Structure formats: structure tokens, C-alpha cells
Amino acid sequence: MKLIKVIILSIILTAQALAQDVNFESVDLKVTSLVEGTLLRPADQSAVPLVIIIQGSGPTDRDGNQPMVMNNSLKYLAQGLSEAGIASFRYDKRIMPMLRNRTLNEATLSFNDFVDDAKAVLKYFQNSGAFSEIHIAGHSQGSLVGMLAAQEGADGFISLAGAGQSIDEVIIDQLERQAPGLAENAQQAFTDMRTEGKAEQFSPGLASIFRKDIQPFMLSWMQYDPKVEIAKLSCPVLIVNGNKDLQVDVEEAQLLAQAKPDAQFAVVENMNHVLKFIEGSDMENAKSYNEPNKPLSPGFLDIVVDFVNQ
């Protein structure tokens, strides 16, 4: 495991990347009926690396935003890559057009739908032959989605704030810290889902996790252990987490790194879950989720650019 410890106050954006004056073009593409996104690439059309950016949980768009949350984290990641001469494609989660068209049916939604979308995007650009390499960067839930898609021949994989345990184990850990009185009940409900295919006895306080329509999705998500899936990758891997992440602890990234000993592993000081720099309290941290003009945490982009260019 190669550990990179980033000291924020001593690191600035890569000088080489800033020195480049790259003229990029932005093109909106529709890969499938439910996958629409934005391709940023050099205007001269020269063969450059491409990074496919996969968003996290919830109704998240290509920029990393949700209806009530706007931070532009993935938009800034794409733009930062462009300044370094690296192309990117970021896309809206399929939930977004479904919500607009009023066709979303939670009971029929599967985690594998997101994986299939990511695989379709990878295949689309593999078939194009337009890029020297194709890397996948998955943020949060998108980390697991991305590592499953990357098994289809990606040239590199980047986990950004990705969990190292299955989602049921992550939720139990969070409950034990934040609401210990619900942890045992949740554990039994997850056991029932695994053995019976559904859970019927759970606390009303856990309805957002175990309500009837969402259980099929949760069950499909629970089938995957990120440690097992990341170990299957034969391509180079980068694992990144911030030590101010309130949603995904650094320990989760460490689990991934232990499962993939040859991966590069970076802990970014004072970076939170939406890739922003946080100096103070949890209140400042939460506020940053709705600060669309707040830039990415210094030093973070350097790590990603260096990995793609190595």
C-alpha cells in the first residue's frame, strides 16, 4: 500500500497544470436513453486520457448536486482535470431524468442499474477510440459502482470517499456511533432481508432505510463487498479520502487499501465528503454542502492528476 499524506498548507495546485493554457470544448452527450452528460476535452482533439466521473448516492446530477444541495464538487473536478490537459465525462444519475419524466418507481430500481449505466459509458468511450486511456473515478456510492464497471477493462480506477464495507455494515457502524439504540434492530432487519428477502419488523426511526419500496434496492446494493470487488481490479488504483469526511471515515478507505495492497492511498488533510477544505466545526462542514462557489480542497486535484498521468 502506497500512502500519500497531504499537508494542506504546504501544497498548491500542480504548477505544470496551472501553467498549461489548454483550450477545452464542452459537449453534451446522450450515451443511453437514461444517461446524459458533459464531455470536456481539448479543442485540438489530440489523444488524451479520459476520466469518467460517477456521482454518489441520491438524485445527484453530473455536477455533484441534488435538488436541495449545490456544491459543484464534480463540476470543479472536471474543470480541474481540463486545466491539466485531461478529458472528462460526467453524467446525471438515471434518477434525474426519471424524476423529470415522473417515471421513477423505487420498487423496481436496482443498484445494478447504476452499474449498467457506468459500464455503458465505459463501453461508449472504449468504442470511440478517441482517448489514450480511460479511467473511472467514483465518488461515495459511485466508488462501488465505478469499481464494478472498471472490471470491464478500464485503464485505471479512482475511489473518492468510497466505503470499504457493504452498505449494511456501513449503516450499522454509523448507527452504533450516532443512534446506538437502533443498531440492534437494524442488524436484525438486514439479516431478515438477506435470509428472507424482506424485513417487516423494524423501528419507525429506520423507515428511510427499510420502507417496503426501497428494500429491493438496498438488497441489491448489499450484495457487493467493496473489499472483494476492488481486489478484482488488475488496473492501477488510487484510493482518496479526506479526514474531515463526516459520511465516510478514513477507516473505510483504509479497508479498501488493505484489500488492494498495490493501490496508491491518499488521505487529504481537512477535506470533507464533498471534496472541500474545512478548517473548523461540523457546522462549517455541513454548510459547505451548499456553497457552490467554494473551490476544491487544495492538494486533492494534484493527487488525481498525478495518478492519471503516471
N, C-alpha and C positions, 0 to 999 in steps of 0.2 A: 504494500500500500504506500503510495507516494503522497505525503501530507504537505500541503501548502498552507501556511498560516499567514494570513494577510493582515498587516498592521495598517489600518485605515489612514492614519495621519501621515504616514510616510509614503503612501502610494498615490499616484495620479494616473490618469488615463495613459495608455501606451503612447509614447511620443511618436513612434512611427505611424500609428493610426491617425493621430491628430495632424501629422504633417502631410498626409495624403489629401489631395484635393480631388475626390472621386465624384464624378457626375453620375448620379443614380437616377434610374427611372422607376416609377411605381406603376404596376399593372394589376388590376383586379382580375382574378381568375376564378372560374367555376369548375372545380375538379369533378364533383358529382352533383346530383340534384340537391344534396344537403350540405355540401362542403364548398364554401366560398371564402376566398381570402385575398391577401395582397402580397404580390411578389415585388421585392425590392432587389434590383440588380444593376450592375454598371451599365451605363448607356452604350458603351462601346461593344457590348455583347461578348466580350472575351470570356474564355472559360475560367470560372472562379468557383470556389467552394460555395455550397448552399447549406443553410441551416433551416430545417423545418421546425417551427416553434409550435408546441402543443400546450394549450391552456389548461388551467386547473379545474376544480370541481365547480358545480353550479352552472347557471346560464351565463357563461363567460364568452366574450367576443374576442376577436383577433388581437385587440389591444390590451387584453387582460382586465377588461372592465365588465361590470354587471349593471343591471338597471339602477341599483341604488349604491353602487360602488364604482368610483372612477379614479384610477391611479396611473393609467397608461404604462404600466410596467413592461408589458410585452412590446408595445409600440416603441418605447425607448430602447429596448434590447435590439429590436430590428434596425432601428436607426443607428445605434452604436455600431452594430456589425457593418452596416453600409459604409460608415466612416473609415472602417478598417479594410474596405475592399472585399467584403464577404456578402454574398447574396442571402436573402432570407425569404421564407414564405410563412406567413402566419394566417390562421383562418378562424372563422367563427365556429364555435361548437354547434353541432347539429340542433341543439335545443333552441338556438336563437331563431332560425327560420321557422321551426315548428311553432314557437310561441307567436311569431308574427302571423303565421297562417292558421293559427288555432288548431293545429293537428297533433299537438303533443299529448300522448297518452302515457302517463307514468307507468302504468301497469305492464306495458309492453316494451318499455325501454330497458336495454341491456348494456352493461359495461362493455360488452364485446362490440356493440355498435360504434363506440368511440375508437376501439382498436381497429375495427374495419375501416373507419374513416382515415385514420393515420396511415394504415397500410395502403389505402388507395392513393393518398397524397404521395407517399414514397414511390409507389409504382409509376405514378404520373410523371414524376421528375426523372426517375431512372430511365423511363422510355424516351424522354425528351433528348437525352444525351447532351444537354446544354451546359452541364456543370462538371467541374473536375472531380469533386467529391460531394457526397450528400450526407450530412449529419442530422441527427434528430435531437432537439432539446425539449424536454418535457418538464413543465412546472407543476409542482404539487401532485394532484391526481394524474396530471399529464405525464409525470415521470414514469409511472407504471404503464400507462398507455404507450408511451414512447419506447420503453424498453421491449415491450412485446412487438411493436411494429419494427423496431430496429433489427429484430431477428430475421427479417426478410431481406437482409443484405445492405444495411446502412453502413457507411464508412466510419461512423463514429456516433457515440451516444453521450448526451449530457443530461444528468439528473439535477434539476434545480428544486431544492426544497422538497425532495421526494421522500416518502415514507419507506422504512426498511422492514415493516411488518405488514401482514394482511390487514385490511381495513377494520375488521372486527377487533383485532388485537390493539390497533391504534386507538380505537374508540374506548375500549376497556381501560387502557392506560390513562387516557385523558379523564375518564370518569373517576378513576381512583384518586387522581390529583384534585379534580375540581368539584366532583359530586360523589364522594365515596359511598353514600347511601344508595346510589343507583347502580353501582358497578356489578354487584352480585346478580341483580335482576337482569341486567343487560347481558351478562355472561350466560345465564340460563336461556335467554331469548335467542342469542346467537347459536347456542347448542341445539335448541329446538329447530332453528332454521336449517342447520347442517344435517340433522338427523331426520327431520320430518318434512322439510321443505317449506316450513312456515312457522311463525311464532304467534301465539294467541294470548299468552299471559305475560304482559309487560306493563310497567308503570306508565301512567299518562304522561309523566315527565319525559318519557322516551319515545313519544309518539312520532316525533320528527324522523326518528331512525327506523321505527318498526311499524309504522302505519301500513295497512294492507297493500296499498298501491305501490309503495316504494320497496317492499320486501323482495320482489323478484330482481330488481336492480341491485340491491345490496347483496343478495345471494350470489349473483353473477360476479360481483366485484370481489367478494370474499374468497372466491376460488383461487385467486392468484396470490402467491407469496413473492414479494419483490426480491427477496434474497435468492430465491430459486431462479427467478427469471433473469436477473442481472448476471448471474453466473453462466447463463447460456450464451452470452454475447461473446463473439470472437473478435469484434472490432474494438478499437480504443474507447475507453470510458472515462468520463470526468464526472465526479460527484461533488456538488457545491451546496453548502448550507450557510445561513447566517446565524450568528449566535444571539441575535435578538428576535428570532422567529418564535412567535407565540403559538403557532399552529403545528409546526413540525420541529421537534427538538433536534439538536445536533446529534443526539444519540441515534436517531433514525438514520441519518446519513452514515454514521459510523457502522451501523449494521450492514448497510449496502457495501461499504468499503471492505468490511471483513469478508463478505461473500464474494467480492471481486478484488483479490489482493493486488492485481496488477493495475488497478484503476488509479487515476490521479484523484486526490481527495483534497478539497479546499474548504476551509472554514473562514468566512469573511466576517471580520470584526464589525459589530454594530450594524449588520444588515438584517432586515426583518423579512417576513414572508413575501411581501410584495417588492422585494429587492431594493428597498430604500434604506438610507442611513438614519439610524435612530441613536441619539445621544442620551435621552432622558427616560421618562417613565413609560409605563404601559399605555397611559393616556396619549402620549405623543405617538406611540407605536400605532394605536388604533386610529388616530386622526390621519395618519399618513395613507391609509387605505382610500381616502377621499381627497387626496392632494394631487391632482393630475399634473401640476407643474413641477412637482418635486422630482429631481433627477434620480437616476440610479445610484446606488451606493458606490462611492469611489473604490476602485480596485477590482470590483466584480467583473466588469467588462474585459479588463486585461486578461483575466484568467480564461474566459471563454474564447477570446480572440487567439491567445497563445495556443490553446488546445486545438482549435480548428486549423491553425496554420502550421502546426508541428509536423 
